[in-house]
């Protein structure tokens, strides 16, 4: 399945506290459990006024459905072409 990076504009995202992040996670997990399609949320990063998420799904449309059902913005949904890191050197 393709892996996607989702960019979400959330004012003050980088300053969200543990309880707020926990609630977002609970909502996301509940939506994932209710989807009629395979879906994996890998991780998210809150920085500045953005949240960047990495998810695996059968299509970008399913990623957008997850966002809609969870009440999350999805400003951009981009399929990851390749992954690399220090282990790639």
N, C-alpha and C positions, 0 to 999 in steps of 0.2 A: 504494500500500500504506500502511496505517496506520503511524504512528510511535509508539513507546511509551517511557515512562520506567519503568525498573526500579529498585526500591529493594532493596538487599541489606544485611543486617546482617552485618558482618565485624569482630569486635572488633579494634581497632587498625588499621583500614584506612588511616587518614590517616598512619600511620607506616610503612606498607609501603615497602620499599626497591626500587630499580630492578630487581633480579633477581627479587624476588617478583612485582612487577607484570608483568615480562616473561613469567614462567611463566603467570600468569593469562591474559595476552593470547594466548600460544601455545595454551593449552587452549581458549580461546574460539574462536580462528580455526580450530582443528582441528574443533571441533564444528560451526561454521558450514559448513565444507567438506563435512561428512558429512550435513547435513540434506537432506531430500528436498523442500525448499521454499525459495523465494527468501528471503534473509535478509541484512540489512546491520547490522553493528555500527558505529555512528557514532563514539561516544566515551564515556568514562567518567570519573567524578570520585570520588576517594577523600577523604573528610572525616570526621574523628572515627571513629566505629565503623560507618560506612556507606560503601557504594559505590553511586553513582547512575549508571545507564547509559542511553544513548539508542540504541535499535535500531529498525529497520524490519522488519516481518514481515507475513505475510498475516493473522495472528491472534494474540491473546494466548496461545492454547494453544501455538502454535509457539514463542513466547518462553519459555514455561514448559518446553517440551521441551528447548530449548537449555540452560536452567539445569539441568534434571535430568541431561542427558547430560554436562554439564561439571562437575557436582558443586557448582554455585553455588547459594546461597540466592536466592530470589526472593520477598521478603516482600510486595511489591506490584508489580503490572504495570498501568500506567495508560495508556490511549490518550491521546495529545496532541491536544487540541482545536484549538489554534492556536499559532502561534509569533509572537513579536514581540521587538523590541530597539531599540537606538538608531536604527536605520534606519527604524523604523516611525513616528517622530515627524513 
